[in-house]
Structures are given as structure tokens and as C-alpha cells.
Amino acid sequence: MQLSALPRRLAPALSSAMMATALAAGSLGVSAPAAADGTLTLRGAYYKERSTRVIQPMMDAAFQVGDHGTATGHLLVDAITSASASSGAADTAFTERRYEGGGGYAHELSWGLLRGNLRLSSEPDYTSVFAGAGAELAFAEKNTVVAVSGGAGHDTITNAGAQGPFSAQLEDTLSTVLGATSVSQLLSPNLVVSAGYDLSYLRGYQQNPYRTVIVGSDLIAERHPETRTRHAVAATGKWYLPEASATAIAGYRFYADSWGVLAHTPELRLVKILGEDDDLEATVRYRFHWQRRADFVKREYRMTDEYLTDDEKLVSFTSHTLEAKLALLGAVLGFSGTLGEARGELILQYVDQNNRFGNAITAQAALTLPFEY
């Protein structure tokens, strides 16, 4: 089932680290407890929009390897329930599961950091493998950090989830190559800015194997271009306000691709420390997204049109995202020792968007436990 409402492959873990220097009290989870050699995070996520519901348990772990290395592991399961025709559904909703696992390693050197990662994802009609690597170079006593990264992925797509006899049997592939670079600069003890550029190139099957387009009186399978080049430029500023024990974060992302899609995405975030011992944190966030449609999107199609689409992600739309987050250490609840150092998070999000997906809500709960081994 290839849902149009959600990314079918989680963003690969190759996004370049935007800074190596963090603002004091910018986050409760910036540094692991000194006595802990690793952390285990258990997280549950819930997503609901008009025709789709996703329940997603996941687990992430980080392990110290020697004095300079960190190994990470990642597991998740998507339980996706949908009644959308673009997911392969016929007349009734059905549930499908996606399994993902991955791992990575980062090694600290005198001049910076080297990292690599591998991710595998499988569901009845989609399999994906992605590998990435990156490096960070630190200058001026780590006040300036330059990062570069890259990766490649290969996906196999089928329409095995089709419930009706309409679609002929299909199997195809998609290859992806990605690259990114970024720079972060500490301007003062309380202000850091960063900027980055991402480039990706996709070749292969990029339409939805279940989705059809009305052409005259007929239903025709989608046809998208075989190649797509994506560009994204982003900038972020983080300003710590000691008097208020808060951090203000402003960001902006510009996106454009070879299909004619163009998007502007600014956002604002405020992180406030509430506890006397920096053990309670509240965050509010607002994100605005404006998107221009792809060049080949039309209200009505003809048989002679080279490309056909009914993909709601390619049309013009705007969205507003409101988010609230509360994080606390176990000590706030009276725990001590390992449980006192554990970090809990609760995130609620509401998305207002003027497309067929309709408005959406998401909720996440997470618990991060330090451990020794």
C-alpha cells in the first residue's frame, strides 16, 4: 500500500548535522548523563487524517563504542489503516504493516566526525534499502562546523495490495541519490546560525501503482516523469535567552524541483525551561507551508497528455501546523538513579491544510532511558 498522505520511506538518516555546538539549556536531551554508556528510546506515534490512520511504535538505541565512537540502532513498525483508493483499498478500509530497521556508526576525530548508516524497510508492496555516509569538520575551537553527506537508495514497488481486479500486475524500481552540505557558526555564547543545501536525484517508477486519473470517460493509470531532481535550501537561527531560560528558534526552507513544484516553509519555535534544575521543558511551534503545483498538473486531462496525476502532494496548497511539546526528567516525578535521569516526552500536533487529505492530528509519547553495559 503506497499511501499518498504520508512519506513511504522515512527521511534517510543522512541529513547533515547543523551544528556541533549547542546552546546551553537549549534542550533537556542535549547531553547524556555522565554515568551512562548508552540510551534506549521507546516511542509511540499516532497519525490521523480523513482516510488514513497510522499507529507507529519504534525503538532507538545509542551505544558508546570506545572513547570516540557511537553506534546506533533503529526499529519501527507502521500499522497503517486506510480506505483510500490510492492505497489499494476497494470499498472498505484495511490495515497493512511496514517494518523498518537500521543502524549507524559515528566516530569522533581530532578534526571532526565521520558517520555512516544503513536502513532497510519492507511492506507487502514496497521494499527499500538506503545507505549513507557523512563527515563534519570543526574549525575555530568548534565554533564553526562544516558538514557534508551523501547516500543512495534502491526501492522495489509492486501493486500487491490491490483489492480489486482493475490493476494489472506491476513491479518496478526506483533509485535515489542524495547529497547535502551545511555550515553552522557560533556568533556569540547564546546565538548560533546554520544554513544548508540538499540535492537529490530520483530515477524510476515515481507514480502510485493504485491511483488512476479520469480522462474523458475512462480511468487511466497515473503517469509521472521517470526522473526528478530536487533542491532544498534551509537556514536556522537559535538564540538562547538567559533571563527567560528559553531558546527561540527560527527556520526557513525553500524547495524547488524539476517537476515545477516550489515551496516556502518558515517556522518558529520557543523552548522554555520550567524546572528549577532544568528538568522540565515546554515547547510551542508554528510552521507554515505554501506550495505551487507541478507543471503537468491539470484540472482535466486528454489521452494525448504525456503525464497524468491525481497526486494531492503535487497540487497547490497551504498548511498550518501547531505543535505543543512537554519534556521532563524522572526526577520531577520523584524518581532517583537511572529513572531520575530518564526523559519523557509528550508531543501533540494539529495540521490545518486545504487539500483532499483534510486536517490531521498527530500525537507522540516517548521515554528515553540511560543505561550502562
Stockholm file with secondary structure:
# STOCKHOLM 1.0

chainA/1-373         MQLSALPRRLAPALSSAMMATALAAGSLGVSAPAAADGTLTLRGAYYKERSTRVIQPMMDAAFQVGDHGTATGHLLVDAITSASASSGAADTAFTERRYEGGGGYAHELSWGLLRGNLRLSSEPDYTSVFAGAGAELAFAEKNTVVAVSGGAGHDTITNAGAQGPFSAQLEDTLSTVLGATSVSQLLSPNLVVSAGYDLSYLRGYQQNPYRTVIVGSDLIAERHPETRTRHAVAATGKWYLPEASATAIAGYRFYADSWGVLAHTPELRLVKILGEDDDLEATVRYRFHWQRRADFVKREYRMTDEYLTDDEKLVSFTSHTLEAKLALLGAVLGFSGTLGEARGELILQYVDQNNRFGNAITAQAALTLPFEY
#=GR chainA/1-373 SS CCCSSSCSSCCCTTCCCCCSSCCTTSCTTSSCCTTCSEEEEEEEEEEECSSEEEEEEEEEEEEEETTTEEEEEEEEEEEEEECCGGGTCCSSCEEEEEEEEEEEEEEEETTEEEEEEEEEEEETTEEEEEEEEEEEEEETTTTEEEEEEEEEEEEEEECTTCCSSCSCCCEEEEEEEEEEEEEEEEEETTEEEEEEEEEEEEEECCSCTTCEEEETTEEEECBCCSEEEEEEEEEEEEEEEGGGTEEEEEEEEEEEETTSCEEEEEEEEEEEECSTTSCEEEEEEEEEEEEECCTTCCSSCCTTCSCBCCCGGGSCEEEEEEEEEEEEEGGGGTCCHHHHHCEEEEEEEEEEESSTTCCEEEEEEEEEEEECC
#=GC SS_cons         CCCSSSCSSCCCTTCCCCCSSCCTTSCTTSSCCTTCSEEEEEEEEEEECSSEEEEEEEEEEEEEETTTEEEEEEEEEEEEEECCGGGTCCSSCEEEEEEEEEEEEEEEETTEEEEEEEEEEEETTEEEEEEEEEEEEEETTTTEEEEEEEEEEEEEEECTTCCSSCSCCCEEEEEEEEEEEEEEEEEETTEEEEEEEEEEEEEECCSCTTCEEEETTEEEECBCCSEEEEEEEEEEEEEEEGGGTEEEEEEEEEEEETTSCEEEEEEEEEEEECSTTSCEEEEEEEEEEEEECCTTCCSSCCTTCSCBCCCGGGSCEEEEEEEEEEEEEGGGGTCCHHHHHCEEEEEEEEEEESSTTCCEEEEEEEEEEEECC
//
